[in-house]
Amino acid sequence: MILTSLNLYQYRLPLDVLLPVGKQRIDHRAGLVLQACARAEGEHRQVEVEIAPLSGIDVDEQVLVGFSRETLAQVQTALTELLPQLDGQHIDTLLDYAEQSPSPSLAFGLSLLHAKLMGKLNAIRPQTATVPLIYHPTDAGKDLLDNKIAALGKHIHSVKVKVAQTSIEDELNLIYGILRTRPDLKLRLDANRGFTLEQAIEFAACLPLDTIEYIEEPCQNPQDNLEFYQAIGMPYALDESLNDPDYQFAMHNGLTALVIKPMLLGSIEKLANLIETAQSYGVRCIISSSLESSLGISDLAHLAAILTPDEIPGLDTLSAFSQDLIVSSGKKHCLTLAQLEPIAQHVIDSTTQSNLAAAKREEN
């Protein structure tokens, strides 16, 4: 299958409510959409992928820290330079460039583009179950939070709760409030490295351990996680630790899950290898969003069904978005490619395509 056109677009979606990125907050999400067309033996396919590093500026004009190592501008420049080199190439070339790219979001996007052109994501139904995300809204009344908790369906068995965001007292009240409303729920806590070891122990000691599935990145210093587990016995998960370019999986007491954000980690092959290794030690692997738009969330739901079919992914972030992008999640407005800002377009003319096809026949 040969690439016949590549088009790059930019999007910027305002959020209806602020979304947490660690302890920071964002009021919009920006990223790129890469569209590719490919042809083989009369068959034509057209697909789009979202490439959106989790970087930029928060609502206080501070740089987002602790997530993507690359900026959106860097990825856009890299893609603008790369697209002419991909024109007329076999789609497997996408995997070569994904392997070579130092940018995790670009590597993931190129490998995802290849998978979609190959029809791999269409071969399986997407994971539709979700783990609702609960956190203290900083730009809305407490009623919004109370209503979300009260509206949780009986089919919901786990929720994810952001902690280390406000005071320990407020967050304990939040957790016990959730459990008063739904005592059957299991909680996945996410501290985003927001506690010192002492704070993490103090906080966890006040919780009913039988209701906690795990806590993500409890300590500012990840090396303290083992001591935290030894003190409290609460299982923990890794998230930000996986973003370290030198990260290699190592099993430790108390480690129960990896929370995997593909946009921050790299190619699908890299994700699959990490998941296979972790699962061989009995560690759960949970696909999670990097606050992508509906296009990215849809692809992650398919990917989760393929790579982690026994786990419910963490993809409950679309409610904050004002609009959908390319793929509808049911919002009133869904942006099309025609409504996005074009960055680069590369189309191979019919003569060039014929020459490429003839050259391929000669090779065979």
N, C-alpha and C positions, 0 to 999 in steps of 0.2 A: 504494500500500500504506500503510495507516494503522496507527499504533502503538496497540495496545489495552491493553497492560499493560507495566509496567516495575518490576522488582524488583532491589533492591541488597542484596548480601550481603558479609560480611567473612570472610576466612579467615586462618589462621595455621598454617603447616606446619613442624614441627620437622625438622631435617636430621640425617641419620645421621653425616655428617662435616662439618667446617667447610668453607665455600665461600669462595674469595678474592674480595674486592671491592677491586681495586687491591692495596695492601699490607695492607688490613684483612681481617677474617674475620667471617662471620656464622654463627649456629647455628640460624636459622629464617628463613622467608620469609613475609611478610604482604602481603596485598593485598585487592582487591575483585573480586567477580564481578557483572557487570551482565547481567541477563536481560531480554530483550524479546520480546513477542509482537506480531505484526502480521497484519492481515487485508486481503485484496483479492479481490473477486468470488468469494467462497466459499473461497478458499485461505487457510490459516492457517499461519503459521510461528513457531517459537519457537527462539531461539538464545541463547547465553551468550558473553560475552567476559571476559577477565581484564584488569583495570586495576591495575597494580602498579608505582608508581614505585620506582626503586632508591635508596631513602633509608632513614633510620632510625638504629639504634644497633648498633654491632658488639659482639663478645663482651667487649671491654674497656670497654663503656659509653661509647664515643666515637662522635660523630656521623659517619656515612659521608660522605665528601667526594669530589667530582670526578665525580659521576654525576647523578642526577635533581636538578633545581633545586627541585621541589615535594615536599612531604611527603605521606604517605598521609592524614593528617588533613585537609590542605588539599583534596585531591582528593575525599575523602569529603564534606566540607562543600559543595564546589561541586556535586557530583552530587546531593546531597540537595536542594539549592535548584533544580537544573535539572529534575529528573524531573517535577514537576507541570507545568512549562511544555511538556513534550514529549507529555503525554497527549493523544491524539486527533490528533496532528500527522502529516503525511505523513513517511515515513521520510527523505526528502531533507533534512528539517529537521536531522537528525543531522549532515549535512555542513556545514550553516550554523554550527551550534554548534562543530563541530570546528575550523572555520576561525577562529572568534572566540576560542577558548580560549587563554589564555596558558600552560596546562599541557600539555606534550608528551604525557604519559601519557594524559590525558583526551582530547586531540585524536585520538591514535592509537586509543584504545578506541572512541570514537564513530564514527570512520570505519570501523573494523573491524566494528562492529556493523551498520553500513549494508551493508557488503560481504557479510556473512553472511546478512542478511535478503534481500538480492538474489540469493543463491545463487551468488555469484561464487567463493567458496572451494571449493564442491562441484564446480565445473566442471573441476577439474584434480586429478590425483593429487599428494599431498604429496611433498616431497623427503624420501626416507628415508635417503639416505647421510649419514654424519656425519664430522666431524673430531674425533677424541677429544681431550679436554682433559687435560693432564698437568701436575701441580704438586706441590711438596713438601707433603704433609699435615702439619699442625702438631698434630693430635690423634689421629694413628694411626701405627703402626709403618711402617718403611721397606718391610716385606714387602708392604703394600698397594700401594705405588707399583710395586715390582718385579713383582708379579703382574699389574698392569694392563698394563704394558709387554709382559710375556711373552704375555699373552692377546690382543694385537692381531692381528686376522685378516689374512690375506694380501690381502684386498680393500681394506684400509686403506693408502692411499698417502701421506697427510699427517696430521700431528698438530700440535696447538697446545700450546706449552710456555710456562708462566708463568715469567718471569725478573724480575730486579731485586727478588726477594723475600728471598733470603738472601745468603750470600757469593758472590762471583764464582767462587771455587774450587768451592764446592758445586754451583753451577749449571752450570759447565763439566763437572763430573763427571756430572751428570744427563744433559746433552746427549750427551756421548760414550758414556755408558752406553746410552742409547736407540739410538744409531747402531751400537754393537757388536752389540746384539740384532737390530736391523733396519736394516742399512746402506742399504736401498732407500728408506727413508722420506725425505720432504721435511718440513721443520719450519717452522711458523709461530710465531715468537716473539712474546710479548706482554709489554712492559716497563711498561705503564701509567704512562709518564712517570717511571719509577723511577730513571733514571740521570742524572747530570750528563753533559755532552758528553764530558768526559775519561773518565768511567767507561764510557760507551757505546762509545767508540772502543777502549778497553782490552779490554773484553769481546768485542766483535765481531772484533777482530784475532786472537783465539784460536780462532775458529770456522772450519770448512770452508765457505766461502761457497757452494759448489755444492750444499750440502744445505739451504740456507735460502731459503724462498720470499720471506719478508719479516720485518721486525720492526715490531710495532705501537708507535707512540708511544715511540721510544727515549729521548728527552731530556725532562728536566723542563721546559725551555723549548722549546716546539715550533719556535721560530724557529731553533734549533740543528740541526734535523733535516737541513737542506740541507748544512750543514758536515759533519755526521756522514756523510752519503752521499758527499760529495766526498772525505773522508778514507779511507773503507773500501770504498765501492762496494756496500754492502748495501742493497737496496731497502727502503723503509719504507712503513708503512700508517698511516692516521689513524683514530682511534677517539674518544678523549675530546675531541679538537678539534671534532668534529661537534656536541658538546653545547652549544657556545657559541651563544647566541641570535643573535649577529651573524655566525655562520659563513657564508661564501659560498665555493663551490668555486673554487679557483685551482690551476692546474697548476704543479708544480715538478719539477725534476730529481730522480729517485729515488723519487717518489711512485708506487706501484704498485697500491695498493688502499685502499678505504674499508671499514671494518668498521662496519656499520650496525646499531645497536640501536633498532628502531622505538619501543620504549617510552620512549626518551629523546629522540626526535627530533620526533615529531608525526604528522600525518595521513598516510594512505597516499598521498594526492596529493603531499604534500611529499616523501615518500620516492621516489616514482616520478620526480619532476622531478630530484631530486638524482642518482639512478641514471642517468637518461638523459644528464644533463650530463657526469657523470664518465666514463661509457662512451664518450662521443663523443671523449674524449681518450685512450682506451685504458686507463683505470684500472678495475681490477676492483672489483666491489661485492659484499660478502659479508654476508648477513643473519646477525645474531648475537643471542643471547639476553641478556636482562637478568636472568637467573636466575629466569625465570617458572616456574610450576607446569606440570604436564602439559597443562592446558587452553591456556595461552599458547603452549607449545612446539608443540603440534599446529597452532595457527593460524599460527605463524611458519613451520612446514614447508610449509604450503599457500601462504603468501605468498611464500616463497622460490622455489617452483616457478613462480609467476606472474611475479615481478619480476626474478629472477636465475636463470633455468632452467639456465644453464651453470656455475653455481658451487655447491659443496657448502657449506651454511650451517654456522655454528658454534653448534650446539644441544645439545652434549654436557654438560648440567649436571644432568639428572634423576637420575643415579645417586646423588646425595647426598640426595635427598628420601626421607623415610620413607613417604610416601603419595602417591597420585595425586589429582587433583582433576577431577571431572566426566568427563574423558576418560582412559581407562585406557592406561597405557604398559606394563602387565604386572605392576605391583606387587601385593602381596597385598591391600592396602586402597586403595579409591578412594572419596573422599568425594563424597557427593551434595549437591545444594542443600539438602535437608532437614536435613543435618547441619551446615550453616553458620549463622552468626549473621545473622539478617535485620536490615538497617539501614533500608530504606525500601521500601514497596510502594504501587504506584499502578495501580489497575484501573479502566477505564472501564465503567460499567454498560451494559446492553443498550439502554436508552432513549437515553442519550447517543450510543451508537454509531449508532442508527437516525437520530437527528437529524443527525449528522455526515454520514452517507451521503446523506440527503435534500439537505442543503446542497450536497454535492459534485455531485449530479445537477443541481441548479438552476444551478450554475456552468457546467456543460457544456452 
